[in-house]
């Protein structure tokens, strides 16, 4: 796949995933939650340890204590607890399309600000948050040649004051035949797209063999 052209989008209300795609995603996460409960497996992580490795890579963009942070596809809100446990308490907002998973997250952490929906459901003004993070959510295959992922990246950057950090599966080191509903990406193509939005970008491939993280700063 090549990701060099800027996707054509309208306003934030018209750029989310399609209704059929969203229904499928919600049902898949409901089934996973019913099966696994509060577990990294519910979120399709192979282990909680690898989830934490990805969190660490995201955080190294430069988050400081009490910065505001939007977590896109937040799941149970585990990023909030990981940051706090590493002396990085933040003003946290999490969003996710699975109400089942959010309900469990709010049960575990009643103080968390967890909102139901995908990013384009919300009409936040530009630069509403210091940081916007995303871990894993872009790996779902929506069968649109990655266009939704590019729209999401652009919207995340619109919403940040300081920067964006997100990760994706690296197709150079993934057996795509085993991915099922997931997809992997060409890191160089995604990085080139991000450089169209800001010249202050960094590509990291040094923390897991099958994953990459991109930092985008203002």
C-alpha positions in Angstrom: 0.0 0.0 0.0 1.1 3.6 -0.7 0.1 6.4 1.6 1.4 9.6 0.0 -1.8 11.4 -1.0 -3.8 13.5 1.5 -7.2 11.9 2.0 -10.1 14.1 1.0 -12.4 14.6 4.0 -15.3 16.9 4.9 -16.3 17.8 8.4 -15.8 15.7 11.5 -19.3 14.2 11.3 -18.8 12.5 8.0 -15.4 10.9 8.2 -15.8 8.1 10.7 -16.1 4.4 9.8 -19.2 3.1 8.0 -22.2 1.9 10.0 -21.6 -1.7 8.9 -18.0 -1.6 9.9 -18.8 0.0 13.2 -21.5 -2.6 14.0 -19.1 -5.4 13.3 -16.4 -3.8 15.5 -18.8 -3.3 18.4 -20.1 -6.9 18.1 -16.5 -8.3 17.9 -15.5 -6.5 21.1 -18.7 -7.5 22.9 -18.0 -11.1 22.1 -14.4 -10.7 23.2 -15.4 -9.1 26.5 -18.0 -11.7 27.2 -15.3 -14.3 26.7 -12.4 -12.8 28.5 -13.7 -10.0 30.9 -11.0 -7.6 32.1 -8.0 -8.9 30.2 -5.5 -7.9 27.6 -7.0 -10.7 25.5 -10.3 -8.8 25.3 -8.4 -6.0 23.5 -6.6 -8.5 21.3 -3.2 -7.9 22.9 -1.1 -11.1 23.1 0.0 -10.1 26.6 -0.3 -7.3 29.1 3.5 -7.1 29.1 3.6 -6.2 25.4 0.8 -3.7 25.9 3.1 -2.0 28.5 6.0 -2.0 26.1 3.9 -0.1 23.6 2.7 2.4 26.3 6.3 3.1 27.2 7.2 3.8 23.6 4.2 6.2 23.3 5.0 8.1 26.5 8.6 8.8 25.4 7.3 11.5 23.0 7.7 13.8 25.9 4.6 13.8 28.1 4.9 15.6 31.4 2.9 15.3 34.6 -0.6 16.9 34.4 -0.5 17.4 30.7 -3.9 16.8 29.0 -4.1 13.6 27.0 -6.7 12.1 24.7 -6.5 8.3 24.4 -8.2 7.2 21.1 -9.5 3.6 21.4 -8.8 3.6 25.1 -10.2 0.2 26.0 -10.3 -0.1 29.8 -8.3 3.0 30.2 -5.2 1.0 31.1 -2.9 3.7 29.7 -4.0 6.1 32.5 -2.9 3.6 35.2 0.4 2.9 33.4 1.3 6.6 33.1 0.3 7.2 36.8 2.4 4.2 37.9 5.4 5.7 36.1 5.1 9.1 37.7 3.2 10.7 34.8 -0.2 11.5 36.1 -2.2 13.2 33.3 -5.5 15.0 32.7 -6.9 11.9 30.9 -9.8 11.5 28.5 -10.4 8.2 26.8 -12.8 7.3 24.0 -13.8 3.9 22.7 -16.7 2.5 20.6 -17.3 -0.5 23.0 -19.7 0.5 25.7 -19.2 -2.9 27.4 -15.4 -2.3 27.7 -15.9 1.3 28.9 -18.3 0.2 31.5 -15.7 -2.1 33.0 -13.1 0.6 32.8 -15.4 3.0 34.7 -16.1 0.3 37.3 -12.4 -0.2 37.9 -11.6 3.5 37.9 -14.6 5.6 38.6 -12.6 8.8 38.4 -11.7 8.3 34.8 -13.2 10.4 32.0 -14.2 7.7 29.5 -16.5 8.6 26.6 -18.4 6.4 24.2 -17.8 6.8 20.5 -15.1 7.1 17.8 -13.0 10.2 17.2 -15.2 11.7 14.6 -18.3 11.6 16.9 -16.8 14.5 18.9 -16.6 18.1 17.7 -13.7 19.2 19.9 -12.0 22.4 18.7 -8.6 22.1 17.2 -5.7 21.9 19.7 -8.1 20.8 22.5 -5.5 18.4 24.1 -1.8 18.6 24.8 -1.3 15.1 23.5 -3.3 12.6 21.5 -2.3 8.9 21.8 -3.5 5.8 20.0 -2.4 2.2 20.7 -3.5 -0.6 18.5 -6.8 0.8 17.1 -5.5 1.6 13.7 -4.6 -2.1 13.1 -8.2 -3.1 12.5 -8.8 -3.9 8.8 -11.7 -1.8 7.5 -11.1 -2.9 3.9 -10.7 0.7 2.7 -7.0 0.6 1.7 -6.1 2.4 4.9 -8.1 5.6 4.2 -9.8 5.7 7.5 -6.4 5.4 9.3 -5.1 8.4 7.4 -8.2 10.5 8.3 -7.8 9.5 11.9 -4.1 10.5 12.0 -4.9 13.8 10.5 -7.8 14.5 12.9 -5.6 13.5 15.9 -3.0 16.0 14.8 -5.6 18.7 14.5 -6.6 18.1 18.1 -3.1 18.2 19.7 -1.3 21.3 21.1 2.0 19.4 21.6 1.9 16.2 19.6 0.5 12.8 18.6 1.9 9.3 19.2 0.5 6.2 17.7 1.5 2.7 16.8 0.8 0.2 14.0 1.7 -3.3 13.0 4.8 -3.4 10.8 4.1 -5.4 7.6 7.8 -6.1 7.1 7.8 -8.4 10.1 4.2 -9.7 10.2 2.8 -12.8 8.5 -0.2 -11.1 6.9 -1.9 -14.4 6.3 -2.4 -14.8 10.0 -3.8 -11.4 10.8 -7.6 -12.1 10.3 -9.5 -8.9 11.0 -6.2 -7.0 11.5 -3.9 -5.3 9.0 -0.3 -4.2 9.0 1.2 -1.2 7.3 4.3 0.0 5.5 6.1 2.2 8.1 7.8 4.3 5.5 4.5 5.1 3.7 2.8 6.1 6.9 5.8 8.2 8.0 5.8 10.0 4.6 2.1 10.8 5.1 2.7 12.2 8.6 5.5 14.4 7.2 2.9 16.1 5.0 1.2 17.3 8.3 4.3 18.3 10.2 8.0 18.3 9.6 8.7 17.4 13.2 8.2 13.6 13.0 10.0 10.6 14.3 9.6 6.9 13.4 10.5 4.3 16.0 11.1 0.6 15.2 13.4 -0.2 18.2 11.0 -1.6 20.8 9.2 -4.5 19.2 10.0 -6.4 16.0 6.5 -6.3 14.6 5.4 -2.8 15.6 6.3 0.8 14.9 5.5 4.1 16.6 5.3 7.5 15.0 5.7 10.8 16.9 4.2 14.0 15.4 5.0 17.3 17.1 3.9 20.9 16.5 
